[in-house]
Amino acid sequence: MKQITKQTYIDWYKNMLFWRKFEDKLAQVYIQQKVRGFLHLYNGQEAVLAGALHAMDLTQDKMITAYRNHVQPIGMGVDPKKVFAELYGKVTGTSKGMGGSMHIFSKEHRFFGGHGIVGGQIPLGAGIAFGDKYFDRKGVTLTYFGDGAARQGSLHETFNMAMNWKLPVVFICENNGYAMGTSVERTANHEDIWKLGLGYEMPCGPVDGMNPIKVAEAMDEAIERARSGNGPTFLEMKTYRYRGHSMSDAQHYRTKDEVAEYKKIDPITQVLKVITDNNYLSEDEINSIKDDVKTKVQECVDFAENSAYPEVQQLYDMVYEQEDFPFTKHK
């Protein structure tokens, strides 16, 4: 595994803080009705992404996830201004304003969505990995889903095929405790979601998803197993979301005390503690990072605000390659 150094911690702090503030701003503009529809935020789960990125080879590895998908493409290299614009429905967005919150996508940066169908991305992730194996490429596909999606039947079909064909894929369940408002303990006879891999003799196990070091270590082992041709791994990242399932979630299913307890192990706070305990950064340098993050977030807002909405004709241009395709002409 790549060494975890002083710079690693600094980068983790910068990135996770930016992701957090980026989405905090999204929540703010959502309330102002500048972003419409559903909005699912990642607050609290940032270590899952930070640790994975440390273990990945971004020149060839791929990622696919569910609809809580705003910061993952940023981590993969997508311009955050384009992500923000996509949520605004602007033509400068990652999908020219046609995807919105739940369907961020970037072929260039090997980020394959953002999927609104619960669990729909699980077989797709295996399919992408199958493509790499078929064409003898060395890329590995990270396939993320939530604890609710782990109850979909397509997961079992996919696990069976992935093991049978030894696909270069890592399945990651981001278990934040609740499928919308339904706790994990109410969805099955046991709470250890990672055990679903045992039935397929798939290497599997639980991971502390609030600690980027633990995530990086587990992901490195899983990615190398896949890259070397030894097949998939299933990891259950035990994490927590500080906000509701979506912005419309009143969160009646959990207490404020529960949320407060998990905030004591906030991944950003954990990383900052390592930085301060080891004097990696001075107080002025930390404040400078905070100011820089604030500036970058505002640049995203300004970019989205000042971008144009797409023309109506784009509805047709984005779906059909053939310009004179029947039934697409409109007055």
N, C-alpha and C positions, 0 to 999 in steps of 0.2 A: 504494500500500500504506500502511496505517496506520503511522505513524512508530514506530520501535523506540527507546524512551526509557529513561531510568533506571528509571521505574516498571515498564516492560515486563520488564526484567531481574529486578527484585525480585519481580514477580508470577510469572515463570517459575521462579525459585528456590523460592518458597513452594509453588507448585503441584506441581512435579516432585518436590520433597522429600516433600511429603505423599503423592503417589502411590506413591513408593518405599517409604515407611515403612508406608503402608496395606497394601501387598502383602507386605512383610516380616512384618507381624503376621498376615496370612492364612496365610503359610507356617508360622508358629509354631502357630497354632490348628489347622492341618491335621494337623500331627504329633501334636497332642493329640486328634485324631479328632473335633474339633468341626465341621469342614468335611469332607464326604465326597465320594467320586467323584473326578473328575479336577480338577486345578487348574493352570492355565497362567498363569504370571506374566510381567509386562511389563518387569521390571528391565533397564534399559539402553536401552530404546526410547522413553523418555519425550519426547525432543525431537521425535519425529514428531508426537505429539499436541500438544505445546505450540506448535510452529510453525504447525500447521494451524489451531488455535483462534484464533491472532492474525489469520489471514487470513479467517476465516469471519465470516458475519453470523448470529449465533446466534438471531436473531428469525425466520429463515426457512430457513437451510441445514440439511441433514440428514446423518446419518452412519449407516453400517452396516458391520459388521466381522465377524471370525471369533470364535473362542472365547477369545482372549486379550483379554478385553473388560471388565475391572473398572474401570479408571481412565477410559476414554473417556466413559462416561455421567456420571461426576463432573465431567469437564471441560465437558460439555454442560449442566451445571446440576443434575443429579440429586443428591439428598441422599446423601452417602457412608454415612450410618448405614443407609439403606435398602438400599444395595448390599451392605454387610456382612451385614445381616440376611438377605438373599436367599441368600447363600452358606451361611448357617446353616440354611436351610430354614424360616425363620420367617415368620409371617403378615404381619409388618410389612415384608417385603422388596418389592423392585420388582415382582415378579410373585407376591406373596403366598406366597413360598416354593416355588413350583411350577416355577421356571425353573432355579435353581441357578447354579453358576459359569459355565457356557457360554452361558447364555441371558438375560443382563441385557437389559432392554427398558424404554423409556419413550416412549410416544407424545407425552406432554406436552412433553418436551424434544427431540423429533425424533431420538431415538436408537433405531434400528430393529434392534438386536441386534448381537451375540451369536448366532452360528450354529455348531452342532456339525458340520454336514456340510461337509467340506473343499471350499471354492470355491462352496458353495451360495448364498452371499450375493452373488456377482458378478452373476448375472442379476437378482436381486432389487433390487440397487442401481440397475440400469438401468431396472427397472420403476418404481421410485419416481420417478426422474428423468423418465420418460415421463409420469407423472401430472402433474408440474409443467408440462411442456411442453404437454400436452393442455389443461390448465385455465388456461394462460397465466399461470402464477405465476413469480416470479423466483428461487425457491429453487434451490440447487445441492446435489446429493447426493455426498458423499464415500464412495466404496466401497473399503474396505480388504481386503486378503487377503495371505497369506504367499507365500513363494517356492515352497512345495510346491503350493499351490493354483493357481499360475500355469501348472501343467502340466495342468490340467483342460480338457477339450474345451469345456465351457460358456463358458470365457473367450473363445474364438475366436468362438463364435456371438454372444456378447454384444457384443464389440468391433465385429463386423460391423454389427449392428443399431444400436448406439449411434452409429457414424459415419454410417450410411445415413440415420438420422433426426436427426442432430445433437442428441443428447440432452444436457441440462445436468448432466453427471456427470463427476467426476474419479476415475479409477481409480488406486489407490495400492497398489503391492506393497511390503510391509514385508519386505525381504530381510535376514533376520538370519543368513543363511549356511547354515542347516540346516532341512530339512523333516523334523521329528522328529530322526532321527539320520543322515539322508542329506544330504551336502553338495551345494551347488548345482552344483559342477563334475561331479557324477556323474549329474545329472538331464537334461542336454541337451548338445548339441555346442558350445555357447558359454555363458558365464557372464553375459552382458549381458541380463538379463531385459527391460529397457526396450525392447530392439529388437523385441519382439513387437508393438509398436504400429506399426512401420514397414510391415508387410504391409497395414495398413488405412489408411495415410497419416494416422494419428492422431498429433498432436503428442505427443512422448514424450522422455524423457531420464532420466539418473541424477541423484540428489540425495544430498548428505551428510546422512544421517538421524540423525547424532549431534550435529548443530548446528542449534538451533531457528531461527537467522537464515536459514540456507540453506533450511530447510524452509518458513519463512514466505514467503520470496521466491518460491520455485517454486510454492507453493500459491496465493499471491495472483494470479499470472499465470494459472494454470489455472482458478481459480474465476471470474475476470473473463471469461475466454474463454467459459466455459460460460454465465455469466449474460447475456452479450451475444448469445447465440444462435449462437455459432460452434462449438458441439459439445464433445466430450470431450477429455480429456488423459490420458495414462498416465505416471505417475511411479514410478520405482523408487527407493525410499528405502533406501539402504544403511546398515543398522543392525546391532545385535548384542544378543543376550539374554545376560545374565550368569548366569541360572539355566537349568536344563534345560528341555526341551520341556514337560514337566509335572513335578509333584513326584515322580513315580515314575521319572524319567529318571536313569540312572546316569552318563550323559555319557561313555561310553567312546570316543566318536567324536572327541573333541577333548582337547587338553592343557590343563593348568592355566596353562601359560605363555601359551597363546593367549588365554585369558580375561583374564589379567593385563595383556596388551598392550592389549586393548580397554578395560580399566578406566582406562587412562591418558587416554582421550578420553571418559570418562564425561560425558554431557551436563550433569549437575548440577554436576560439578566445573568444567566449561568456563564455565558461567554464573556460578558463584560467583567464579571468577577475574576475570571482567570486573567484577563488583561490588566486589571487594576492590582490584583495580588502580586503579579509578576512585573509590575511597572513597565508593561509593554508600551503604554501610552500615558502621557501626562493628562491632567484634567483639561488643560487648554486644547490639547489635540483631540480629546474626546468631544469637547464642545464644538470644535471645528468640524468634526464628522457630522454631528447633529445639524449644524447650520448648513452643511453641504447637502445633506439628505433633504432638508426642508426646501432648499433652492431647487433641487432636481425634481422634487414632487411638484412644485409650483410650475416648473417648465412643462411638465406633462399636462397639467391643467390648462395652461395657456395655449399649448399646442392643440389640444382637443377643442377648446373654446373657439379658437380662431380658424379651425378647419371647416370645410364646407360639407354639407350633407350630399350623398350621392344623387345623381340624376335618376329619374324613373326608369329610363332605358336600361340602366344597370341591372334591374330585375331580370331582364332577359339575357343580357350579355354574360352574366355570371353563371347561368344555368346551361345554356346551349352553346356549344362550340360552332355549330353550323349556323351562319347568319340568317339564312332564309328558311330555318326550320319551321315546318307547318304549325299553325295555331299560336305563334308567338308574336305576330304582328298586332299592333294596337294603334288606335287612332289618337 
